[in-house]
Amino acid sequence: MGFISRMSILLRDPPMRAYLHEAGNEVYRGGGRSVSENAAAYLLDYVDSSPSLVGKYQFILAALWGNRSDRLIDMMGFSDIGEEKWPGNADIQGGE
């Protein structure tokens, strides 16, 4: 099993890179759109409904997948990414 799609959402604050896993991807089918389009829409809806969660990050990395009928997102938010600190490790917080 592996990832079947990659989404780069760069024209938002914060920018995001997301990967759709083949595990349970059928929960993102329907509506006349592709699985990847539905997964991207779900991610954006989640982010838009959680500004206090994502607003503190400078970059988000996410994995989308499904379990039975549940749509799931594993998300890591990166902060404290500054030119003076790069190329070191950024501060990372994980969550669902």
matplotlib code that plots the C-alpha trace (Angstrom):
import matplotlib.pyplot as plt

x = [0.0, 1.2, 0.2, -1.8, -1.9, 0.0, -1.6, 0.4, -1.7, 0.8, -1.4, -2.8, -1.5, -0.1, 0.9, 0.3, 1.5, -0.9, -0.7, -3.7, -3.1, -4.7, -6.0, -9.7, -9.5, -13.0, -14.4, -13.4, -15.3, -18.5, -19.9, -18.7, -15.1, -12.0, -10.9, -8.0, -10.3, -12.7, -9.8, -8.3, -11.8, -12.1, -8.7, -9.5, -12.9, -11.1, -8.4, -11.0, -13.1, -10.0, -8.3, -7.0, -5.5, -3.6, -3.0, 0.1, 1.9, 4.1, 3.7, 1.5, 2.2, -0.9, -1.8, -5.4, -6.9, -10.0, -11.2, -14.6, -16.8, -14.5, -12.4, -9.1, -6.3, -2.9, -1.4, 2.0, 2.4, 5.7, 6.6, 9.6, 11.0, 13.2, 16.1, 18.4, 17.4, 17.4, 18.6, 18.1, 15.0, 11.8, 9.6, 7.0, 3.7, 1.6, -2.1, -5.2]
y = [0.0, 3.5, 7.0, 7.4, 11.2, 14.3, 17.7, 21.0, 23.8, 26.7, 29.8, 29.7, 30.7, 28.4, 26.5, 22.8, 19.6, 16.6, 13.0, 10.7, 7.1, 4.2, 2.8, 3.6, 6.1, 5.0, 7.3, 10.2, 8.9, 10.6, 13.9, 13.6, 14.5, 12.4, 10.9, 13.4, 16.4, 15.3, 14.7, 18.1, 19.7, 17.9, 19.1, 22.7, 22.5, 21.2, 23.8, 26.6, 25.4, 25.3, 28.7, 28.6, 25.2, 26.0, 29.7, 29.3, 27.3, 28.3, 25.0, 22.0, 18.4, 16.1, 12.5, 11.7, 8.3, 6.5, 3.8, 2.3, 5.4, 7.9, 10.4, 11.0, 13.4, 13.1, 16.5, 18.0, 21.7, 23.4, 26.7, 28.8, 28.4, 31.4, 32.0, 32.5, 29.0, 27.1, 24.5, 23.2, 21.3, 23.3, 23.1, 20.3, 19.5, 16.6, 15.9, 14.6]
z = [0.0, -0.8, -1.7, -4.9, -5.2, -4.2, -3.7, -3.5, -2.1, -2.2, -2.7, 0.8, 4.2, 5.3, 2.2, 2.3, 0.7, 1.1, 0.1, -0.4, 0.7, -1.0, 2.3, 2.4, -0.4, -1.5, 1.1, -1.1, -4.2, -5.6, -6.5, -10.1, -9.1, -8.8, -5.5, -5.4, -6.0, -3.3, -0.9, -1.6, -1.1, 2.3, 3.4, 2.5, 4.2, 7.4, 7.3, 6.7, 9.6, 12.0, 11.6, 15.2, 14.6, 11.4, 11.7, 13.9, 11.3, 8.4, 6.4, 6.7, 5.6, 5.6, 4.8, 3.9, 4.2, 5.1, 7.6, 6.8, 6.2, 8.1, 6.3, 8.2, 8.1, 9.8, 9.8, 10.8, 11.2, 10.9, 12.6, 13.4, 9.9, 9.4, 7.1, 10.0, 11.4, 8.1, 7.1, 10.7, 11.8, 12.1, 15.2, 14.4, 16.0, 14.9, 15.3, 13.6]

ax = plt.figure().add_subplot(projection="3d")
ax.plot(x, y, z, "-o")
ax.set_aspect("equal")
plt.show()
